[in-house]
């Protein structure tokens, strides 16, 4: 016993106290660590908003191409060019000016005399769009899957000798190199730059003060190349202009484009700022900042601060150059208070852990002593059982031999001996039954306690117990239950275990799509039954493994199970319990991706089950 206590002291208590001392020393770094975690969290929020803004711009580019394609259905480009500006603004409200140019350098639309916007547009873009002048632009282009533009230019040149010069100039322009401009300083200076790994290390924020987006000086023909569509941004008189352009494969020499209305574009982007997690909505304000760091859209319109000093910020990209998504703290002092609270909490936790280690060590020694006593009791139990078995067997053997050899002729004694044999046999049976019952308890043999229970209430209790765990891990959890009870005959605890196993399985294989739904439905065919449906948007099950996943210890393909905890028994136990209740657990792939597991149980025939 003394040796065990010494080993416990050296192997558990001493290392635990050393770790506690190190934890106390690390408390001074908790404020820094909290700021780093908050910075990374908020930076991720800003990055997500920026990514969504870029995705919206890309979708508007595709939408513009679709509108132009519809306008050209059944019409040659020459038939559309004259009224393209007017038609585009009617069909696509994001357009401020619609334009059409060809590779010969002619602007076919709009007319400078049409309205003030077209006059300004032609003055700003006449030389650039006709490929006679280069300009500083920010651009992206989508290359086609073939060289349709080159083939179209050659075909056009063969049929139009007068255009051969333009075609040659276009081909030569594709071979020129763009002149990249040096990066410019950002219009904002985030409070939280990328934090160093070690506290006290100087922050290398020189790269953070410069924009990652640089302009290129090029002609419009160079920017197009052989691409089918693209978008570019350009500053004219310190005002940002955003242009989309598109050309059909069958008409590669005609380029249709639009200058976007920035106020309308901002209104389209504004909803992206409101898609903030409810837990963060009262903590931060998201702002869409223009190239001068002035907010054009805010998640909290009444909020005011120094706009050039966001907590974190992310540039949107080449389509909106030098525009940024800035995140501002509504209460800047809250972070410091949280850090101090965390330090105090961790200090108390460490103290409690040290106390728990001491109490746990004492309990461990006490339990060890109890186990030693129990081991002695088990040894005594075996000895007592052996003695108890030997005593009746001796009596039974002795009296049965006397009767068998005919040594007892007195009928009274014979009956007496038979009574003794009967009594000792009963005693022996009781002893053996006691031992077998003890063995069953030790083995933990499963016994079901069937009774009528409301599956609706059971499912509600189980899911609500499991909900905090799922939501704490970022899951979107939806549970749809009927209003009326659904009565089944079963073991309440065993059925709850099935539901928990299915929820745990959906959680483990959810991947990045953290969505789980649970539905309870009543069915009448082929027989009245109720089914619990658990749906997720996870990895699903590989083809050919739909039934194997219910086998003992079976795990799906390595691509699914790598890094995922589990023993491979959850679904096996779920199906065994369901079948013990006269039901079944089945799997089927979910439309749109994911899995659908269904627990089917027969309704209690003698109970009142109203249709859900």
DOVO-708650 format. One record per residue (C-alpha): residue number from 1; residue in one letter; y negated, z, x. Coordinates in steps of 0.001 Angstrom, whole numbers, plus 500000, padded with zeros to 6 digits. Layout:
BEGIN
k_r_v_w_u
NUM_a_Y_Z_X
...
END
This chain:
BEGIN
k_r_v_w_u
1_x_500000_500000_500000
2_x_497635_500829_502845
3_x_498375_497480_504484
4_x_497540_495632_501262
5_x_494237_497526_500953
6_x_493355_496669_504570
7_x_494152_492978_504050
8_x_492025_493004_500875
9_x_489115_494553_502754
10_x_489265_492036_505608
11_x_490081_488917_503569
12_x_487966_489454_500438
13_x_485416_492239_500563
14_x_483972_491628_504035
15_x_483520_487828_503607
16_x_482047_488370_500145
17_x_479465_490810_501469
18_x_478595_488384_504262
19_x_478100_485591_501742
20_x_475939_487883_499617
21_x_473729_488615_502630
22_x_473349_484896_503310
23_x_472507_484309_499658
24_x_469747_486923_499810
25_x_468277_485176_502839
26_x_468306_481848_500988
27_x_466254_483187_498080
28_x_463002_482385_499888
29_x_463874_478681_499709
30_x_464510_478631_495972
31_x_460954_477648_495021
32_x_461127_474660_497345
33_x_464544_473683_496012
34_x_463359_473927_492420
35_x_460356_471738_493176
36_x_462651_469200_494802
37_x_464986_469174_491823
38_x_462101_468842_489387
39_x_460609_466080_491510
40_x_463878_464141_491493
41_x_464280_464678_487751
42_x_460764_463498_486926
43_x_461021_460615_489387
44_x_464117_459499_487533
45_x_462202_459631_484237
46_x_459386_457504_485684
47_x_461905_455060_487169
48_x_463648_454711_483808
49_x_460389_453937_482006
50_x_459484_451407_484702
51_x_462901_449776_484453
52_x_462619_449560_480672
53_x_459182_447968_480996
54_x_460605_445347_483366
55_x_463496_444728_480973
56_x_461062_444210_478095
57_x_459066_441725_480149
58_x_462246_439834_480984
59_x_463199_439776_477304
60_x_459745_438436_476380
61_x_460195_435717_478994
62_x_463475_434678_477377
63_x_461845_434908_473962
64_x_459068_432585_475133
65_x_461623_430069_476408
66_x_463389_430204_473055
67_x_460152_429552_471160
68_x_459348_426557_473361
69_x_462877_425252_472925
70_x_462546_425408_469153
71_x_459228_423569_469276
72_x_460874_420734_471239
73_x_463834_420349_468894
74_x_463646_416816_467539
75_x_460366_416115_469377
76_x_459501_414542_472698
77_x_457202_416593_474972
78_x_454386_414101_474441
79_x_454453_414850_470713
80_x_454051_418609_471231
81_x_451536_418840_474072
82_x_448351_418146_472090
83_x_448831_421047_469662
84_x_450973_423287_471884
85_x_448298_425975_472302
86_x_447678_426324_468570
87_x_451373_426237_467605
88_x_452394_428727_470295
89_x_449797_431312_469308
90_x_451009_431115_465731
91_x_454713_431364_466584
92_x_454420_433830_469484
93_x_451557_436352_469087
94_x_451860_437574_472701
95_x_450332_434306_473908
96_x_446578_434240_474553
97_x_446530_430641_475799
98_x_449338_428068_475775
99_x_449346_425327_478382
100_x_451323_422196_479349
101_x_451215_420556_482780
102_x_453205_417790_484398
103_x_454182_417305_488004
104_x_451660_414518_488382
105_x_448964_417177_488432
106_x_447594_416692_484918
107_x_446884_419572_482511
108_x_447902_418116_479160
109_x_446991_421226_477156
110_x_444743_423053_476337
111_x_441439_421294_476021
112_x_438509_423135_477650
113_x_436410_422425_474563
114_x_438900_423975_472107
115_x_437621_427557_472309
116_x_436125_430024_474831
117_x_439529_431287_476007
118_x_440748_427794_476866
119_x_437492_427001_478638
120_x_437887_430067_480845
121_x_441566_429306_481404
122_x_440938_425735_482504
123_x_438170_426835_484852
124_x_440467_429407_486477
125_x_443711_427420_486630
126_x_442821_423708_486736
127_x_443222_423366_490510
128_x_446168_425796_490771
129_x_448342_424376_487970
130_x_447717_420815_489141
131_x_449145_421817_492550
132_x_445918_420921_494355
133_x_445053_424469_495396
134_x_447010_427502_496506
135_x_446343_431006_495211
136_x_447434_434582_495788
137_x_450108_435275_493197
138_x_452938_437680_492418
139_x_455880_435805_491034
140_x_459528_435679_490000
141_x_461542_432583_489140
142_x_465030_432033_487738
143_x_467037_429363_489506
144_x_469182_427057_487353
145_x_472872_426633_487784
146_x_472427_423058_489094
147_x_469841_420798_490640
148_x_468631_419408_487356
149_x_464988_419447_488465
150_x_465612_417283_491532
151_x_467701_414863_489472
152_x_465043_414778_486766
153_x_462300_414045_489283
154_x_464315_411215_490816
155_x_465114_409717_487410
156_x_461464_409947_486398
157_x_460385_408256_489640
158_x_462874_405416_489187
159_x_461644_404681_485679
160_x_457957_405224_486557
161_x_457013_403670_489927
162_x_453483_404976_489610
163_x_454816_408505_489698
164_x_456776_408130_492935
165_x_453953_409552_494970
166_x_453815_412689_492836
167_x_457576_413065_493051
168_x_457475_412827_496825
169_x_454648_415325_497045
170_x_456623_417723_494824
171_x_459715_417433_497030
172_x_457617_418090_500130
173_x_455988_421102_498508
174_x_459382_422717_498062
175_x_459847_422792_501825
176_x_456628_424626_502596
177_x_456778_428299_503443
178_x_454942_430849_501355
179_x_452226_432827_503094
180_x_452938_436477_502398
181_x_450019_438871_502336
182_x_450122_442333_503906
183_x_450900_445186_501480
184_x_447987_446856_499761
185_x_447332_450546_499268
186_x_448556_452022_496013
187_x_445975_452934_493424
188_x_447559_456369_492921
189_x_448588_459163_495260
190_x_451563_461078_493785
191_x_451622_464813_494399
192_x_455360_464786_495068
193_x_456336_462191_497643
194_x_459945_461891_498816
195_x_460703_465431_500004
196_x_462230_466053_503470
197_x_465728_467396_503721
198_x_464637_470512_505661
199_x_461756_472707_504693
200_x_458965_472638_507228
201_x_459656_469072_508296
202_x_456542_466896_508054
203_x_456584_464482_505181
204_x_456554_460861_506221
205_x_454479_459636_503284
206_x_452802_456758_505052
207_x_455181_454317_503376
208_x_454478_455938_500024
209_x_450741_455159_500226
210_x_451350_451403_500381
211_x_452558_449224_497555
212_x_456057_447756_497748
213_x_454737_444606_496098
214_x_452934_442000_498189
215_x_451189_438840_497093
216_x_452108_435364_498343
217_x_449739_432486_498761
218_x_451322_429317_497366
219_x_450802_426360_495083
220_x_452234_426279_491588
221_x_454723_423532_492477
222_x_456054_425646_495319
223_x_456555_428597_493008
224_x_458516_426530_490495
225_x_460874_424902_492968
226_x_463963_423902_491004
227_x_463821_426880_488636
228_x_463922_426492_484880
229_x_461554_429322_484065
230_x_459638_432150_485627
231_x_456627_434382_485431
232_x_453723_435006_487752
233_x_450750_437314_487925
234_x_447377_436648_489452
235_x_444115_438534_489738
236_x_441083_436492_488655
237_x_437699_438229_488948
238_x_439624_441505_489467
239_x_441376_441036_486136
240_x_445130_440680_485880
241_x_446484_437475_484340
242_x_450196_437219_483482
243_x_451717_433756_482963
244_x_455146_432671_481708
245_x_456390_429121_482236
246_x_459423_427162_481108
247_x_460757_423580_481259
248_x_463704_421991_479494
249_x_466513_420499_481614
250_x_466110_417153_479924
251_x_462313_417131_480534
252_x_461933_418662_484020
253_x_458526_417056_484676
254_x_456864_418877_481768
255_x_456075_422543_482272
256_x_455197_424643_479224
257_x_453510_427963_479790
258_x_451499_430791_478293
259_x_448939_433274_479485
260_x_449806_436627_477933
261_x_447367_438811_476025
262_x_447402_442070_477989
263_x_446224_444265_475067
264_x_449089_442965_472908
265_x_451528_443364_475802
266_x_450439_446981_476273
267_x_451082_447642_472581
268_x_454591_446236_473018
269_x_455194_448508_476015
270_x_453742_451642_474396
271_x_456975_452671_472560
272_x_458735_452900_475927
273_x_456562_455907_476776
274_x_457720_457784_473687
275_x_461441_457526_474520
276_x_461299_460853_476290
277_x_463976_463514_476122
278_x_462891_466189_473599
279_x_463351_468874_476246
280_x_460758_467139_478450
281_x_458316_466079_475744
282_x_456438_469389_475877
283_x_456430_469470_479668
284_x_455158_466079_480857
285_x_452903_463208_479862
286_x_453902_459631_480701
287_x_451074_457198_481372
288_x_451003_453430_481894
289_x_448336_452887_484567
290_x_446625_449590_485375
291_x_445713_448377_488853
292_x_442657_450673_488905
293_x_444755_453742_487981
294_x_443217_453898_484518
295_x_445643_454727_481664
296_x_446166_451937_479154
297_x_448840_453864_477210
298_x_449837_457545_477090
299_x_452694_459486_475538
300_x_450122_462237_474760
301_x_446911_460368_473818
302_x_444730_463514_473920
303_x_445808_464493_477438
304_x_443197_464269_480221
305_x_443596_464801_483957
306_x_442899_463228_487370
307_x_444760_459987_486764
308_x_445005_459056_490450
309_x_447028_462202_491182
310_x_450226_462006_489088
311_x_453110_464319_489839
312_x_455316_461274_490476
313_x_454764_457558_489939
314_x_456720_454304_490051
315_x_455453_450738_490382
316_x_456547_448400_487599
317_x_457042_445226_489633
318_x_455741_441734_490383
319_x_455061_440898_486733
320_x_452504_443701_486442
321_x_451473_444108_490091
322_x_449899_447438_491052
323_x_450530_448770_487550
324_x_452405_452048_487658
325_x_454193_454509_485437
326_x_452702_457913_486199
327_x_454137_461265_485149
328_x_451790_464232_484768
329_x_452622_467908_484195
330_x_451087_469289_481011
331_x_451188_472785_482553
332_x_451111_472526_486383
333_x_451561_476288_486838
334_x_454781_476353_484862
335_x_456806_475096_487814
336_x_455637_477956_490037
337_x_456395_480506_487347
338_x_459835_478994_486868
339_x_460507_479205_490602
340_x_459561_482877_490697
341_x_461691_483590_487660
342_x_464583_481757_489308
343_x_464234_483826_492472
344_x_464248_487062_490477
345_x_467195_485898_488397
346_x_469204_484860_491440
347_x_468431_488180_493091
348_x_469759_490047_490098
349_x_472792_487767_489923
350_x_473574_488359_493590
351_x_473285_492108_493053
352_x_475577_491928_490066
353_x_478041_489801_492018
354_x_478148_492359_494836
355_x_478724_495088_492265
356_x_481384_492948_490599
357_x_483109_492424_493959
358_x_483283_496177_494462
359_x_484556_496857_490958
360_x_486934_493888_491154
361_x_488388_495134_494428
362_x_489009_498543_492897
363_x_490589_496953_489840
364_x_492699_494717_492064
365_x_494052_497702_493956
366_x_494699_499499_490669
367_x_496439_496430_489259
368_x_498524_496103_492423
369_x_499616_499677_491978
370_x_500426_498955_488347
371_x_502443_495873_489333
372_x_504439_497916_491838
373_x_505159_500449_489127
374_x_506111_497664_486742
375_x_508437_496161_489348
376_x_510190_499499_489704
377_x_510408_499726_485925
378_x_512000_496284_485765
379_x_514551_497350_488373
380_x_515304_500450_486356
381_x_515521_498311_483252
382_x_518182_496103_484820
383_x_520146_499165_485900
384_x_519889_500707_482455
385_x_520938_497483_480746
386_x_523931_497180_483063
387_x_524932_500741_482252
388_x_524376_500224_478516
389_x_526523_497083_478602
390_x_529277_498795_480569
391_x_529623_501809_478261
392_x_530454_499973_474962
393_x_532610_497449_476784
394_x_534667_500288_478274
395_x_535177_501888_474876
396_x_536056_498588_473207
397_x_538572_497717_475927
398_x_540242_501150_475912
399_x_540723_501397_472129
400_x_541741_497742_471763
401_x_544453_498198_474449
402_x_545775_501316_472694
403_x_546031_499438_469432
404_x_547508_496334_471045
405_x_550286_498255_472841
406_x_551286_500141_469670
407_x_550723_503576_471142
408_x_548864_504762_468082
409_x_551027_504802_464955
410_x_548963_507153_462829
411_x_547040_505020_460271
412_x_544133_507475_460257
413_x_543696_507202_464013
414_x_544040_503430_463861
415_x_541207_503230_461348
416_x_539165_505621_463490
417_x_539670_503471_466602
418_x_538779_500305_464691
419_x_535618_501968_463429
420_x_534679_502887_467002
421_x_535264_499292_468153
422_x_533114_497976_465274
423_x_530306_500418_466044
424_x_530327_499648_469758
425_x_530331_495902_468986
426_x_527270_496298_466777
427_x_525599_498371_469488
428_x_526358_495669_472044
429_x_524976_492935_469737
430_x_521725_494829_469236
431_x_521327_495297_472974
432_x_521948_491608_473717
433_x_519520_490534_470967
434_x_516852_492799_472431
435_x_517326_491257_475863
436_x_517197_487710_474463
437_x_514031_488470_472499
438_x_512420_489830_475638
439_x_513430_486682_477522
440_x_511888_484454_474823
441_x_508617_486335_475100
442_x_508654_485994_478886
443_x_509301_482235_478630
444_x_506497_481814_476087
445_x_508513_479735_473659
446_x_506247_478120_471091
447_x_506417_479381_467533
448_x_504297_477852_464767
449_x_502870_479970_461994
450_x_502477_477497_459136
451_x_500009_478305_456395
452_x_497552_476443_454200
453_x_494221_475886_455942
454_x_491056_473871_455352
455_x_491003_471142_458024
456_x_487337_470424_457250
457_x_486364_474019_458070
458_x_488687_474087_461095
459_x_487186_470887_462519
460_x_483643_472145_461934
461_x_484339_475441_463732
462_x_486090_473736_466661
463_x_483448_471042_467217
464_x_480572_473505_466946
465_x_482281_475684_469553
466_x_482662_472676_471856
467_x_479217_471158_471149
468_x_477141_473324_473588
469_x_479404_472336_476466
470_x_479070_468607_475680
471_x_475330_468658_475137
472_x_474797_470669_478345
473_x_476473_467784_480192
474_x_474220_465169_478642
475_x_476491_463954_475832
476_x_475291_462566_472514
477_x_477671_464280_470106
478_x_477932_463269_466442
479_x_480200_464929_463867
480_x_480565_463483_460351
481_x_482402_465740_457896
482_x_482889_465497_454122
483_x_481499_468114_451750
484_x_484777_469014_450038
485_x_487673_470929_451665
486_x_490808_469116_452822
487_x_493830_471410_452701
488_x_496816_470907_455027
489_x_499847_473026_455836
490_x_499801_473910_459527
491_x_499182_476320_462362
492_x_495403_476716_462628
493_x_495426_477571_466345
494_x_497749_474697_467231
495_x_495628_472161_465316
496_x_492502_473459_467011
497_x_494248_472901_470349
498_x_494885_469243_469415
499_x_491205_468679_468548
500_x_490018_470316_471772
501_x_492442_468188_473804
502_x_491104_464980_472231
503_x_487475_466023_472797
504_x_488243_466975_476394
505_x_489940_463621_476956
506_x_486907_461753_475577
507_x_484618_463790_477810
508_x_486598_463206_481021
509_x_486799_459426_480584
510_x_483266_458846_479264
511_x_481916_457398_482535
512_x_478133_456850_482207
513_x_478218_456146_478440
514_x_478047_459714_477182
515_x_478577_459216_473463
516_x_481259_461005_471415
517_x_481679_460839_467639
518_x_484069_462751_465384
519_x_484859_461779_461789
520_x_487104_463347_459154
521_x_488429_460997_456461
522_x_490896_461233_453572
523_x_493296_458320_453004
524_x_495623_457589_450098
525_x_497850_454859_451582
526_x_500677_454658_452396
527_x_500851_458391_451536
528_x_498028_460859_450970
529_x_496901_462075_454349
530_x_493820_463099_456293
531_x_492772_461770_459679
532_x_490508_463112_462414
533_x_488949_460248_464395
534_x_487512_460868_467879
535_x_485467_457938_469246
536_x_483847_457431_472639
537_x_482183_454673_474648
538_x_484071_455443_477833
539_x_486412_453516_480099
540_x_489112_452886_477502
541_x_492819_452440_478290
542_x_494231_449528_480364
543_x_496396_446988_478583
544_x_500031_448048_478515
545_x_499276_451771_478762
546_x_498535_452451_475090
547_x_501795_454394_474598
548_x_502357_455570_478167
549_x_499306_457834_478004
550_x_501286_460102_475653
551_x_504097_460589_478198
552_x_504320_463787_480203
553_x_502185_463791_483381
554_x_501250_460117_482963
555_x_497761_459188_484219
556_x_496092_455870_483582
557_x_495230_453340_486296
558_x_493573_454701_489444
559_x_490286_453008_488478
560_x_490151_455295_485469
561_x_491560_458550_486855
562_x_490087_458612_490359
563_x_488004_461746_490631
564_x_488825_462842_487046
565_x_490433_466186_486624
566_x_493462_466735_484403
567_x_497214_467364_484428
568_x_498347_464522_482194
569_x_499647_466883_479491
570_x_496729_467006_477021
571_x_497667_463963_474961
572_x_501383_464787_475260
573_x_500856_468247_473755
574_x_498525_466791_471098
575_x_501190_464336_469903
576_x_503995_466955_470024
577_x_501973_469412_467936
578_x_500991_466680_465473
579_x_504611_465574_465037
580_x_505680_469200_464535
581_x_503249_469188_461594
582_x_504658_465939_460193
583_x_501748_463898_461534
584_x_500904_461653_464479
585_x_498298_460966_467170
586_x_497610_457269_467876
587_x_495252_455297_470104
588_x_493445_452028_469543
589_x_490625_450352_471492
590_x_487173_450718_469996
591_x_485185_447628_469107
592_x_482354_447218_471576
593_x_484096_449269_474281
594_x_485604_452737_474464
595_x_488523_454519_472831
596_x_489482_455657_469341
597_x_492046_458471_468997
598_x_493231_459361_465487
599_x_495033_462550_464423
600_x_496871_461995_461117
601_x_498191_464923_459073
602_x_499803_464954_455610
603_x_497801_466652_452887
604_x_499244_469746_451274
605_x_500897_468333_448086
606_x_500595_471574_446141
607_x_496903_472057_446978
608_x_493787_470678_445317
609_x_492316_468052_447649
610_x_489348_466225_446190
611_x_488511_462796_447573
612_x_485885_463021_450295
END
